[in-house]
């Protein structure tokens, strides 16, 4: 696949899917050194298990895996997991934590060619927690549909912009969300879509059957 092209704003800065300035790997490195990534809660894990039905031996891909909290959760259910991120610090922390049946790789999802391990029909499960607002997610979901087996599942967790809130994606650049309208567009081309809430500001999306 050819390199995807990020859009640019009037200043020439690369932008994410929502128009906020594209954050660099170095900015994310600093955040992983000083910030507090959201932990995987028991509620999220249980609801995901109920809706996505992960089974031992499945092949899973975790996009924008960060410091590997979610990859380790998937591995704990017996899945073979590949985690991808473009922050060297996040990958360092993920690798240091250690987990069986997990591999990590550096990959700029919007800027690099598709990783060679992501072959058509190679994944049973693809996940992406909190990262969709930073990515060209319309293109990404098309690619995800190709990578998955016919019975495969895509899972995303996102922050949701509440009605009436001002959209200033770079006020807190590490806490971006999608609107309800944008969430609705995620199901385009998919036969099955289910959403559920973890909290007022957190929404999970489960998709299957890309055509």
C-alpha positions in Angstrom: 0.0 0.0 0.0 1.2 3.5 -0.6 1.9 6.0 2.1 -1.3 7.8 3.3 -1.3 11.6 3.1 -2.2 13.6 6.2 -4.2 16.7 5.5 -2.6 20.1 6.3 -4.0 23.3 7.9 -3.4 26.8 6.7 0.0 27.0 8.5 1.2 23.8 6.8 1.0 21.7 10.0 -0.1 18.1 9.5 -3.6 17.6 11.0 -5.5 14.6 12.3 -8.8 13.5 11.1 -10.6 16.1 13.2 -8.4 19.1 12.2 -6.3 19.4 15.3 -2.6 19.7 14.8 -0.9 16.3 14.4 1.1 15.5 17.5 4.7 14.3 16.9 6.2 11.1 18.3 8.4 13.4 20.5 5.3 15.0 22.0 3.8 11.6 22.8 7.2 10.5 24.2 7.1 13.4 26.7 3.5 12.6 27.6 4.3 9.0 28.3 7.1 10.1 30.5 5.1 12.7 32.4 1.4 12.0 31.8 -1.1 9.5 33.2 -2.5 7.2 30.5 -6.0 6.0 31.2 -6.0 2.6 32.9 -8.0 -0.4 31.7 -10.9 -0.7 34.1 -12.7 -3.9 35.1 -15.9 -2.4 33.6 -14.2 -1.9 30.2 -12.6 -5.4 30.2 -15.9 -7.1 31.2 -18.1 -5.2 28.7 -15.5 -5.9 25.9 -15.4 -9.6 26.8 -19.2 -9.7 26.6 -19.5 -7.9 23.3 -16.4 -9.0 21.4 -16.1 -12.6 22.8 -12.3 -12.9 22.6 -11.1 -16.6 22.6 -7.7 -18.1 23.2 -5.6 -18.5 20.1 -7.2 -15.5 18.3 -4.9 -13.1 16.4 -5.3 -9.6 17.7 -3.9 -6.2 16.6 -3.9 -3.2 18.9 -3.4 0.1 17.1 -1.8 3.0 18.9 -1.1 0.6 21.7 0.7 3.1 24.0 2.4 1.5 27.0 0.7 -1.8 26.3 -2.0 -1.9 29.0 -4.6 -3.2 26.6 -2.3 -5.5 24.7 -1.5 -7.2 28.0 -5.2 -7.5 28.8 -5.8 -9.2 25.5 -2.9 -11.5 26.0 -4.3 -12.4 29.5 -7.3 -13.9 27.6 -5.0 -16.1 25.6 -4.9 -14.0 22.4 -1.8 -13.6 20.2 -1.3 -9.8 20.1 0.6 -7.4 18.0 0.8 -3.8 19.3 1.7 -0.8 17.1 2.7 2.7 18.1 4.9 5.5 16.9 6.1 6.7 20.3 9.4 5.1 21.2 8.8 5.8 24.9 5.4 4.1 24.8 6.9 1.1 23.2 9.8 1.1 25.6 7.4 1.0 28.6 5.2 -1.7 26.9 8.2 -3.9 26.2 9.6 -3.4 29.7 6.3 -4.5 31.3 6.6 -7.9 29.5 3.8 -10.2 28.4 3.6 -13.6 26.8 2.2 -13.8 23.3 2.7 -10.0 22.7 4.9 -8.4 20.1 5.4 -4.7 19.6 6.4 -2.7 16.5 7.1 0.9 15.7 4.6 2.2 13.1 3.3 5.6 12.2 -0.3 4.7 11.2 -1.0 7.8 9.2 2.5 8.4 7.9 4.0 5.1 7.0 3.1 2.4 4.5 0.9 -0.4 6.0 3.0 -2.6 8.2 4.0 -5.8 6.4 2.6 -8.0 9.1 -0.9 -6.7 8.5 -1.9 -8.9 5.6 -5.5 -9.3 4.3 -7.5 -11.8 6.4 -4.8 -12.0 9.1 -6.6 -10.7 12.2 -9.5 -11.9 14.2 -9.6 -8.8 16.3 -8.4 -5.2 15.8 -8.6 -2.7 18.6 -7.9 1.1 18.9 -8.4 2.8 22.3 -8.7 6.6 22.4 -6.7 7.1 19.2 -9.2 7.5 16.4 -9.6 11.3 16.8 -5.8 11.6 16.1 -5.9 9.5 12.9 -7.3 9.5 9.4 -9.9 7.1 10.6 -12.0 6.9 7.5 -9.1 5.5 5.6 -7.9 3.4 8.5 -11.2 1.6 8.9 -11.1 0.6 5.2 -7.7 -0.9 5.9 -8.9 -2.6 9.0 -11.7 -4.2 7.1 -9.2 -5.8 4.8 -6.9 -7.1 7.6 -9.7 -8.9 9.4 -11.0 -12.4 8.7 -14.7 -12.6 7.7 -15.7 -13.3 11.3 -13.4 -10.6 12.7 -14.3 -7.7 15.1 -13.1 -4.1 15.3 -13.3 -2.4 18.7 -12.7 1.3 19.4 -13.0 3.3 22.6 -13.3 7.1 22.3 -14.1 10.2 24.3 -17.3 11.8 23.2 -17.8 15.5 22.7 -20.9 16.5 24.7 -23.6 18.7 23.0 -22.9 22.4 23.5 -19.2 21.9 24.2 -16.8 24.1 22.2 -14.7 22.1 19.9 -11.1 23.1 20.6 -9.1 20.0 19.9 -5.8 21.4 21.0 -6.9 23.0 24.3 -6.0 19.6 25.7 -4.3 17.9 22.8 -4.0 14.6 24.6 -7.7 14.3 25.3 -9.5 14.5 22.0 -12.9 13.1 21.2 -15.5 12.5 18.5 -19.0 14.0 18.2 -22.1 11.8 18.1 -22.3 12.5 14.4 -18.8 11.4 13.8 -19.4 8.2 15.8 -22.3 7.4 13.5 -20.0 7.6 10.4 -17.7 4.9 11.8 -20.2 2.2 10.8 -20.1 3.0 7.0 -19.5 -0.1 5.1 -19.9 -2.5 8.1 -22.8 -4.9 8.4 -22.9 -4.9 12.2 -22.5 -2.0 14.6 -23.0 -1.8 18.4 -22.1 1.1 20.7 -22.2 1.2 24.5 -21.1 3.7 27.1 -18.5 3.3 29.8 -19.2 6.7 31.2 -20.8 10.0 30.1 -17.7 10.8 28.2 -16.5 7.4 27.0 -18.1 5.3 24.2 -17.2 1.9 22.8 -17.9 0.9 19.3 -17.9 -2.7 18.0 -18.0 -3.3 14.2 -18.2 -6.6 12.2 -18.8 -7.6 8.6 -16.9 -5.1 6.5 -17.9 -5.2 2.8 
